[in-house]
Amino acid sequence: ILSRLAGEFVKAARNPSDTAAAANDMVSSLARMLAPAFEPLSPLMKARSLSSHFDALTISLPDLKSAAKAAGGKLNDAFVGAVAGGLRSYHARHGVDVEALRMGMPISIRDAANATAGGNQFVPARFAVPTNIADPVERMAAIRELVSAQRAEPALGFVEPMAGLLTRMPSRVTTQLFGSMLKGVDFTTSNVPGAPMDVFLAGARVEATFPFGPLSGAALNITLMSGPEEVFIGVNTDPAAVPDPEVLVECLQEGFDEILKLA
């Protein structure tokens, strides 16, 4: 982070007016990304515990890709659009109307400069996604625009080195900071590319691989891993927030079915 800041100072010396505007954008971006969220947006999924409940869904990969293409999007747009639709249905079954929910999503920061670097290259982002858009095409378009805006945040590349510095601070300070950031997340989604071909274990073909991501303070985590012909979706829920996971899974399936009709 020090070398990056040194580079920014050199730029500032050469182009003071442009750098002032860029600095203002950077500060605003950092404020958006690090802003605390003390309450979830869902009036329904508010309670939290230390327990987890696991469910799984399997969806046709070609059909989901076709549905995304029909709406002018990509696989992730269809995935998040289906999840948003499913959560809209879940709230409706409980007689609750919700306009938006706060979603956590890992955003990749891998680029040409670190393309060969090992390990994960992502930072967490939190933003509200609309759940009140009934039309699945419009919903996917809105989500695609929101995700694109998150990927374009000027401060995105500074979050990881800043986190490294924060880990050197007293645990009480970092716990309060990260706790305030994560406390208001309603749900988390993650899209993980899997092997595009059949894989084998001890000579037997692996038929499915279901990923389960950590809750990290959210009511539920929904993670997708793609296979050669199917996507495998792991649903990790907090029983305090979602006491009826079978209803939630039904609603999520409805959300995917709604998107798949576009194919």
GIUR-V227155 format. One record per pair of residues at least 24 apart in sequence whose C-alpha atoms are under 6 Angstrom apart, sorted by the first residue. I is the first residue (numbers start at 1). J is the second residue. Records with the same first field share a line. If there is no record, write none. Layout:
I = J  J
This chain:
1 = 161
26 = 154  155
29 = 155
30 = 155
36 = 180  181
37 = 180  181  184
38 = 180  183  184
39 = 184
40 = 184  185  186
41 = 101
45 = 241
46 = 241
47 = 240  241
48 = 240  241
49 = 240
51 = 238
52 = 237  238
53 = 236  237
54 = 235  236
55 = 235
56 = 233  234  235
57 = 233
58 = 231  232
59 = 230  231
60 = 230
61 = 229  230  231
64 = 260
66 = 263
67 = 260  262  263
71 = 137
77 = 140  144
81 = 140
82 = 255  256
84 = 131
85 = 255
86 = 251  252  255
88 = 131
89 = 251
90 = 248  251
99 = 130  131  132
100 = 128  129  130  131
101 = 128  129
102 = 127  128  185  186
103 = 127  128  185  187  188
104 = 188
105 = 188  189
182 = 217
183 = 217
185 = 218
186 = 218  219
187 = 218  219  220  221
188 = 221
189 = 221  222  223
190 = 223
191 = 223  224
192 = 224  225
193 = 225  226
194 = 225  226  227
195 = 227
196 = 227  228
197 = 228
210 = 234
